[in-house]
Amino acid sequence: MKKTIKNLAIVALVAFTTFSFTTIAGEKKEIKIDKSKVVWKGYKVTGSHEGSIAIKSGSLTFDDNKLTGGEFVIDMSTISSTDLDGGMKGKLDGHLKSDDFFGVENHPTSTLVFKKVAASGKNAYTVTGDLTIKGKTNPITFVISIYGNKATASLKVDRTKYDVRYGSTSFFDGLKDKAIYDEFDLVADLEF
């Protein structure tokens, strides 16, 4: 009898310990890439350019309808301007894909992996994640808002942290009106 009680106690202790350290995976919701978009905007001394870039894959993870994680893969080969036409558009798009900027041939994707998610309002979360561009990974913090099956996020990215130095006054002197600011914006409208 004592041996049976002892065995039951051991089984209960092992079960309790196992359940205490086992995380239950949240519900992963895939991003509908055909209904989602990412818009970029870059700034220079004489103005700005904007365009789009496609999501290759992505998901958001929820636990009890609360955001707990996410991960995205961006198809860098799709980067294009939307504020230019014809030859000027082709020239800028090609330059953005070149090694001067995003080196798409050698770095066809960029990624964002959520590392920490904290509620910051009724439908808003502050996210800290790892952003990888051109093989370089840096932490980034941003706010994402979720309404039903849609989410919106705005990120401000310092391109110099990812070895995108072309036209940066942080690395080159005498650029004057040819200077391109180090930070660019990404705005994501997502549906899942």
MIDOSE-1310 file (N, C-alpha, C; in nm, 2 decimals, decimal comma, always signed):
residues 192
mkkt	+0,08/-0,12/+0,00/+0,00/+0,00/+0,00/+0,09/+0,13/+0,00; +0,19/+0,12/+0,09/+0,28/+0,24/+0,09/+0,35/+0,26/-0,04; +0,39/+0,14/-0,10/+0,46/+0,15/-0,23/+0,37/+0,21/-0,34; +0,24/+0,17/-0,34/+0,14/+0,22/-0,43/+0,12/+0,37/-0,41
iknl	+0,11/+0,42/-0,29/+0,09/+0,56/-0,26/+0,22/+0,64/-0,31; +0,33/+0,58/-0,28/+0,46/+0,64/-0,32/+0,47/+0,65/-0,47; +0,43/+0,55/-0,54/+0,43/+0,55/-0,69/+0,34/+0,65/-0,74; +0,22/+0,66/-0,68/+0,12/+0,76/-0,73/+0,17/+0,90/-0,70
aiva	+0,24/+0,92/-0,59/+0,29/+1,05/-0,56/+0,40/+1,09/-0,66; +0,48/+0,99/-0,70/+0,59/+1,02/-0,80/+0,53/+1,05/-0,93; +0,43/+0,97/-0,97/+0,36/+1,00/-1,10/+0,30/+1,14/-1,10; +0,23/+1,17/-0,99/+0,17/+1,30/-0,98/+0,27/+1,41/-0,99
lvaf	+0,39/+1,40/-0,92/+0,49/+1,49/-0,92/+0,55/+1,51/-1,06; +0,58/+1,40/-1,13/+0,63/+1,40/-1,27/+0,53/+1,47/-1,36; +0,40/+1,44/-1,35/+0,30/+1,50/-1,43/+0,29/+1,65/-1,41; +0,29/+1,69/-1,28/+0,28/+1,83/-1,25/+0,40/+1,91/-1,30
ttfs	+0,52/+1,85/-1,29/+0,65/+1,91/-1,34/+0,64/+1,93/-1,49; +0,60/+1,82/-1,55/+0,59/+1,82/-1,70/+0,50/+1,93/-1,75; +0,38/+1,94/-1,69/+0,28/+2,03/-1,73/+0,32/+2,18/-1,70; +0,39/+2,19/-1,59/+0,43/+2,33/-1,55/+0,53/+2,39/-1,65
ftti	+0,62/+2,30/-1,71/+0,72/+2,36/-1,80/+0,69/+2,33/-1,95; +0,57/+2,29/-1,98/+0,53/+2,27/-2,11/+0,44/+2,38/-2,15; +0,48/+2,45/-2,26/+0,39/+2,56/-2,31/+0,29/+2,51/-2,41; +0,17/+2,55/-2,40/+0,07/+2,51/-2,49/+0,08/+2,61/-2,61
agek	+0,10/+2,56/-2,73/+0,12/+2,64/-2,85/-0,01/+2,72/-2,87; +0,00/+2,85/-2,90/-0,12/+2,93/-2,93/-0,17/+2,89/-3,07; -0,28/+2,96/-3,11/-0,34/+2,94/-3,24/-0,26/+3,03/-3,34; -0,21/+2,96/-3,44/-0,13/+3,03/-3,55/-0,22/+3,06/-3,66
keik	-0,23/+3,19/-3,70/-0,32/+3,23/-3,81/-0,23/+3,28/-3,92; -0,24/+3,21/-4,04/-0,16/+3,24/-4,16/-0,21/+3,37/-4,22; -0,12/+3,45/-4,26/-0,15/+3,58/-4,33/-0,20/+3,55/-4,47; -0,31/+3,61/-4,51/-0,35/+3,60/-4,65/-0,27/+3,69/-4,74
idks	-0,17/+3,64/-4,80/-0,07/+3,73/-4,87/-0,13/+3,80/-4,99; -0,24/+3,75/-5,05/-0,30/+3,81/-5,16/-0,39/+3,93/-5,12; -0,42/+3,94/-4,99/-0,51/+4,05/-4,93/-0,43/+4,14/-4,84; -0,30/+4,12/-4,83/-0,22/+4,20/-4,74/-0,11/+4,27/-4,82
kvvw	-0,07/+4,38/-4,76/+0,03/+4,46/-4,84/+0,13/+4,53/-4,74; +0,25/+4,55/-4,80/+0,35/+4,63/-4,73/+0,39/+4,74/-4,82; +0,39/+4,86/-4,76/+0,43/+4,98/-4,84/+0,55/+5,04/-4,77; +0,65/+5,08/-4,85/+0,77/+5,14/-4,80/+0,78/+5,29/-4,85
kgyk	+0,85/+5,37/-4,77/+0,87/+5,51/-4,81/+1,01/+5,55/-4,76; +1,09/+5,59/-4,85/+1,22/+5,64/-4,83/+1,23/+5,79/-4,85; +1,32/+5,85/-4,78/+1,33/+6,00/-4,78/+1,47/+6,04/-4,82; +1,47/+6,15/-4,90/+1,60/+6,21/-4,94/+1,59/+6,36/-4,92
vtgs	+1,70/+6,43/-4,93/+1,70/+6,58/-4,91/+1,60/+6,64/-5,00; +1,59/+6,60/-5,13/+1,50/+6,66/-5,23/+1,36/+6,60/-5,24; +1,32/+6,52/-5,15/+1,19/+6,46/-5,16/+1,18/+6,32/-5,10; +1,10/+6,23/-5,16/+1,09/+6,10/-5,11/+1,04/+6,01/-5,23
hegs	+1,05/+5,88/-5,21/+1,00/+5,78/-5,30/+0,92/+5,68/-5,21; +0,82/+5,61/-5,28/+0,75/+5,51/-5,21/+0,71/+5,40/-5,30; +0,68/+5,29/-5,24/+0,65/+5,17/-5,32/+0,59/+5,06/-5,24; +0,60/+4,94/-5,30/+0,54/+4,82/-5,23/+0,65/+4,71/-5,23
iaik	+0,62/+4,61/-5,15/+0,70/+4,49/-5,14/+0,61/+4,38/-5,09; +0,62/+4,26/-5,15/+0,53/+4,15/-5,12/+0,57/+4,06/-5,00; +0,47/+4,02/-4,93/+0,49/+3,92/-4,82/+0,50/+3,78/-4,89; +0,60/+3,71/-4,86/+0,61/+3,57/-4,92/+0,53/+3,47/-4,83
sgsl	+0,54/+3,49/-4,70/+0,47/+3,41/-4,60/+0,47/+3,48/-4,47; +0,37/+3,45/-4,39/+0,36/+3,51/-4,26/+0,25/+3,45/-4,17; +0,26/+3,47/-4,04/+0,16/+3,43/-3,95/+0,17/+3,51/-3,82; +0,05/+3,51/-3,76/+0,04/+3,57/-3,62/-0,01/+3,46/-3,53
tfdd	+0,05/+3,46/-3,41/+0,01/+3,36/-3,31/-0,07/+3,43/-3,20; -0,18/+3,36/-3,16/-0,27/+3,42/-3,06/-0,29/+3,31/-2,95; -0,31/+3,36/-2,83/-0,34/+3,27/-2,72/-0,46/+3,34/-2,65; -0,58/+3,28/-2,65/-0,70/+3,34/-2,60/-0,73/+3,47/-2,66
nklt	-0,72/+3,48/-2,79/-0,74/+3,60/-2,87/-0,64/+3,71/-2,84; -0,53/+3,68/-2,77/-0,43/+3,78/-2,74/-0,31/+3,75/-2,83; -0,25/+3,85/-2,89/-0,13/+3,83/-2,98/-0,02/+3,79/-2,89; +0,05/+3,68/-2,93/+0,17/+3,63/-2,85/+0,29/+3,61/-2,94
ggef	+0,28/+3,62/-3,07/+0,39/+3,60/-3,16/+0,36/+3,62/-3,31; +0,46/+3,61/-3,39/+0,44/+3,63/-3,53/+0,57/+3,61/-3,60; +0,57/+3,58/-3,73/+0,69/+3,57/-3,81/+0,65/+3,60/-3,96; +0,74/+3,66/-4,03/+0,71/+3,70/-4,17/+0,84/+3,68/-4,25
vidm	+0,81/+3,65/-4,38/+0,92/+3,64/-4,48/+0,88/+3,73/-4,59; +0,96/+3,83/-4,63/+0,94/+3,93/-4,73/+1,01/+3,89/-4,86; +0,95/+3,89/-4,97/+1,01/+3,86/-5,10/+1,08/+3,99/-5,15; +1,21/+4,00/-5,13/+1,28/+4,12/-5,17/+1,28/+4,15/-5,32
stis	+1,26/+4,04/-5,40/+1,26/+4,06/-5,55/+1,14/+4,14/-5,60; +1,04/+4,16/-5,51/+0,92/+4,23/-5,55/+0,93/+4,38/-5,52; +1,04/+4,43/-5,46/+1,04/+4,57/-5,42/+1,03/+4,65/-5,55; +0,94/+4,75/-5,54/+0,92/+4,84/-5,65/+0,86/+4,97/-5,61
stdl	+0,89/+5,07/-5,69/+0,84/+5,20/-5,66/+0,70/+5,22/-5,72; +0,61/+5,30/-5,66/+0,48/+5,32/-5,71/+0,46/+5,47/-5,74; +0,56/+5,55/-5,72/+0,55/+5,70/-5,74/+0,61/+5,74/-5,87; +0,67/+5,65/-5,95/+0,74/+5,68/-6,08/+0,68/+5,59/-6,19
dggm	+0,70/+5,63/-6,31/+0,66/+5,56/-6,43/+0,78/+5,54/-6,53; +0,76/+5,45/-6,62/+0,85/+5,43/-6,73/+1,00/+5,41/-6,69; +1,09/+5,47/-6,76/+1,23/+5,45/-6,74/+1,28/+5,49/-6,60; +1,22/+5,60/-6,54/+1,26/+5,64/-6,41/+1,23/+5,53/-6,30
kgkl	+1,11/+5,47/-6,32/+1,06/+5,36/-6,23/+1,16/+5,24/-6,25; +1,19/+5,20/-6,37/+1,28/+5,09/-6,39/+1,42/+5,11/-6,34; +1,46/+5,24/-6,35/+1,60/+5,27/-6,30/+1,60/+5,26/-6,14; +1,50/+5,32/-6,08/+1,50/+5,31/-5,93/+1,48/+5,17/-5,88
dghl	+1,38/+5,10/-5,94/+1,36/+4,96/-5,90/+1,48/+4,87/-5,91; +1,55/+4,89/-6,02/+1,68/+4,81/-6,04/+1,78/+4,85/-5,94; +1,79/+4,98/-5,91/+1,89/+5,03/-5,81/+1,86/+4,97/-5,67; +1,73/+4,97/-5,64/+1,69/+4,92/-5,50/+1,73/+4,77/-5,49
ksdd	+1,72/+4,70/-5,60/+1,75/+4,55/-5,60/+1,90/+4,52/-5,61; +1,98/+4,63/-5,64/+2,13/+4,61/-5,66/+2,20/+4,60/-5,52; +2,32/+4,57/-5,53/+2,40/+4,57/-5,40/+2,42/+4,70/-5,33; +2,39/+4,81/-5,41/+2,39/+4,94/-5,34/+2,29/+4,95/-5,23
ffgv	+2,18/+4,88/-5,25/+2,07/+4,88/-5,16/+2,05/+4,75/-5,10; +1,96/+4,67/-5,15/+1,92/+4,54/-5,08/+1,98/+4,41/-5,14; +2,06/+4,42/-5,24/+2,13/+4,30/-5,29/+2,05/+4,18/-5,30; +1,94/+4,20/-5,38/+1,83/+4,10/-5,39/+1,88/+3,96/-5,44
enhp	+1,98/+3,97/-5,53/+2,03/+3,84/-5,59/+2,09/+3,75/-5,48; +2,16/+3,81/-5,39/+2,23/+3,73/-5,28/+2,14/+3,72/-5,16; +2,04/+3,81/-5,15/+1,96/+3,81/-5,03/+1,81/+3,83/-5,07; +1,75/+3,72/-5,13/+1,62/+3,72/-5,19/+1,50/+3,74/-5,09
tstl	+1,53/+3,72/-4,96/+1,42/+3,74/-4,86/+1,48/+3,82/-4,74; +1,39/+3,88/-4,67/+1,41/+3,94/-4,54/+1,31/+3,88/-4,44; +1,34/+3,88/-4,31/+1,25/+3,82/-4,22/+1,23/+3,91/-4,10; +1,11/+3,89/-4,03/+1,08/+3,95/-3,91/+1,02/+3,84/-3,82
vfkk	+1,08/+3,83/-3,70/+1,04/+3,73/-3,60/+1,01/+3,80/-3,47; +0,89/+3,79/-3,42/+0,85/+3,85/-3,30/+0,92/+3,78/-3,18; +0,98/+3,85/-3,09/+1,05/+3,79/-2,98/+0,97/+3,82/-2,85; +0,91/+3,94/-2,84/+0,84/+3,98/-2,72/+0,72/+4,06/-2,76
vaas	+0,60/+4,03/-2,70/+0,48/+4,10/-2,74/+0,41/+4,14/-2,60; +0,38/+4,27/-2,59/+0,31/+4,32/-2,47/+0,19/+4,40/-2,51; +0,08/+4,38/-2,45/-0,04/+4,46/-2,47/-0,01/+4,60/-2,43; -0,05/+4,70/-2,52/-0,03/+4,84/-2,49/-0,15/+4,92/-2,50
gkna	-0,27/+4,85/-2,52/-0,39/+4,92/-2,53/-0,50/+4,81/-2,56; -0,62/+4,86/-2,59/-0,73/+4,76/-2,61/-0,70/+4,67/-2,73; -0,66/+4,72/-2,84/-0,63/+4,64/-2,96/-0,48/+4,65/-3,01; -0,40/+4,71/-2,92/-0,26/+4,74/-2,96/-0,16/+4,66/-2,88
ytvt	-0,05/+4,63/-2,94/+0,06/+4,56/-2,88/+0,19/+4,62/-2,92; +0,28/+4,63/-2,82/+0,42/+4,67/-2,85/+0,50/+4,54/-2,88; +0,56/+4,53/-2,99/+0,63/+4,41/-3,03/+0,78/+4,45/-3,04; +0,86/+4,36/-2,99/+1,01/+4,37/-3,01/+1,04/+4,24/-3,09
gdlt	+1,11/+4,26/-3,20/+1,14/+4,14/-3,29/+1,27/+4,15/-3,35; +1,31/+4,05/-3,42/+1,44/+4,04/-3,49/+1,41/+4,06/-3,64; +1,46/+4,17/-3,69/+1,45/+4,20/-3,83/+1,58/+4,17/-3,90; +1,57/+4,09/-4,01/+1,69/+4,05/-4,08/+1,68/+4,10/-4,23
ikgk	+1,77/+4,18/-4,27/+1,78/+4,23/-4,40/+1,93/+4,21/-4,45; +1,95/+4,17/-4,57/+2,08/+4,14/-4,62/+2,17/+4,06/-4,53; +2,10/+3,96/-4,46/+2,18/+3,87/-4,37/+2,22/+3,93/-4,24; +2,18/+4,05/-4,21/+2,21/+4,11/-4,08/+2,08/+4,12/-4,00
tnpi	+2,09/+4,08/-3,87/+1,98/+4,08/-3,78/+2,00/+4,18/-3,67; +1,89/+4,27/-3,65/+1,89/+4,37/-3,55/+1,75/+4,37/-3,48; +1,75/+4,40/-3,35/+1,62/+4,42/-3,28/+1,55/+4,54/-3,33; +1,41/+4,53/-3,34/+1,33/+4,64/-3,38/+1,20/+4,64/-3,29
tfvi	+1,16/+4,76/-3,25/+1,04/+4,77/-3,17/+0,93/+4,85/-3,24; +0,81/+4,80/-3,24/+0,70/+4,87/-3,31/+0,57/+4,84/-3,25; +0,46/+4,91/-3,29/+0,33/+4,89/-3,24/+0,25/+4,82/-3,36; +0,17/+4,72/-3,32/+0,08/+4,65/-3,41/-0,06/+4,66/-3,35
siyg	-0,16/+4,70/-3,43/-0,30/+4,71/-3,39/-0,38/+4,60/-3,46; -0,47/+4,53/-3,39/-0,54/+4,42/-3,44/-0,69/+4,45/-3,42; -0,77/+4,43/-3,53/-0,91/+4,45/-3,53/-0,97/+4,33/-3,61; -1,03/+4,24/-3,53/-1,09/+4,12/-3,60/-0,99/+4,04/-3,67
nkat	-1,00/+4,03/-3,80/-0,90/+3,95/-3,87/-0,80/+4,03/-3,95; -0,79/+4,16/-3,91/-0,69/+4,25/-3,97/-0,60/+4,31/-3,87; -0,48/+4,34/-3,92/-0,37/+4,41/-3,84/-0,30/+4,51/-3,92; -0,26/+4,61/-3,85/-0,18/+4,72/-3,91/-0,06/+4,75/-3,82
aslk	+0,06/+4,77/-3,89/+0,18/+4,80/-3,81/+0,26/+4,90/-3,89; +0,33/+4,98/-3,82/+0,42/+5,08/-3,88/+0,56/+5,06/-3,82; +0,66/+5,05/-3,90/+0,80/+5,03/-3,86/+0,89/+5,14/-3,92; +0,98/+5,19/-3,84/+1,08/+5,28/-3,88/+1,21/+5,21/-3,88
vdrt	+1,28/+5,19/-3,99/+1,40/+5,11/-4,00/+1,52/+5,19/-4,04; +1,62/+5,18/-3,96/+1,75/+5,24/-3,99/+1,83/+5,15/-4,08; +1,83/+5,18/-4,21/+1,89/+5,10/-4,31/+2,04/+5,07/-4,29; +2,11/+5,17/-4,23/+2,26/+5,15/-4,21/+2,29/+5,03/-4,12
kydv	+2,20/+4,99/-4,03/+2,22/+4,87/-3,95/+2,22/+4,74/-4,03; +2,18/+4,75/-4,15/+2,17/+4,63/-4,24/+2,26/+4,65/-4,36; +2,36/+4,73/-4,35/+2,46/+4,75/-4,45/+2,40/+4,81/-4,58; +2,30/+4,89/-4,57/+2,24/+4,96/-4,68/+2,29/+5,10/-4,67
rygs	+2,41/+5,14/-4,73/+2,48/+5,26/-4,70/+2,47/+5,36/-4,81; +2,42/+5,32/-4,93/+2,42/+5,41/-5,04/+2,36/+5,55/-5,01; +2,43/+5,66/-5,04/+2,38/+5,79/-5,02/+2,36/+5,84/-4,88; +2,42/+5,76/-4,78/+2,40/+5,79/-4,64/+2,51/+5,89/-4,59
tsff	+2,46/+6,00/-4,53/+2,56/+6,10/-4,47/+2,63/+6,04/-4,35; +2,59/+5,93/-4,30/+2,66/+5,86/-4,19/+2,79/+5,80/-4,24; +2,80/+5,78/-4,37/+2,92/+5,71/-4,42/+2,99/+5,79/-4,53; +2,92/+5,88/-4,59/+2,98/+5,96/-4,70/+2,96/+6,11/-4,68
dglk	+3,07/+6,18/-4,71/+3,07/+6,33/-4,70/+3,04/+6,39/-4,83; +2,99/+6,51/-4,83/+2,98/+6,59/-4,95/+2,86/+6,55/-5,04; +2,76/+6,48/-4,99/+2,65/+6,44/-5,07/+2,55/+6,55/-5,10; +2,55/+6,65/-5,02/+2,46/+6,76/-5,04/+2,32/+6,72/-5,07
dkai	+2,26/+6,76/-5,19/+2,12/+6,73/-5,22/+2,10/+6,59/-5,27; +2,21/+6,51/-5,28/+2,20/+6,37/-5,32/+2,19/+6,27/-5,20; +2,19/+6,33/-5,08/+2,18/+6,25/-4,96/+2,05/+6,18/-4,94; +2,05/+6,06/-4,89/+1,93/+5,98/-4,87/+1,93/+5,96/-4,71
ydef	+1,82/+5,99/-4,65/+1,81/+5,97/-4,51/+1,82/+5,82/-4,47; +1,88/+5,80/-4,35/+1,91/+5,66/-4,30/+1,78/+5,58/-4,27; +1,68/+5,65/-4,22/+1,56/+5,58/-4,18/+1,45/+5,57/-4,30; +1,39/+5,46/-4,31/+1,27/+5,45/-4,40/+1,16/+5,39/-4,33
dlva	+1,04/+5,41/-4,38/+0,92/+5,36/-4,32/+0,86/+5,23/-4,39; +0,81/+5,14/-4,31/+0,73/+5,03/-4,36/+0,59/+5,03/-4,30; +0,49/+5,02/-4,38/+0,35/+5,02/-4,32/+0,29/+4,89/-4,37; +0,25/+4,80/-4,28/+0,19/+4,68/-4,32/+0,04/+4,67/-4,29
dlef	-0,04/+4,64/-4,39/-0,18/+4,62/-4,37/-0,20/+4,47/-4,39; -0,24/+4,40/-4,29/-0,25/+4,25/-4,30/-0,39/+4,20/-4,28; -0,41/+4,09/-4,35/-0,54/+4,01/-4,32/-0,51/+3,87/-4,30; -0,57/+3,81/-4,20/-0,55/+3,67/-4,17/-0,68/+3,59/-4,15
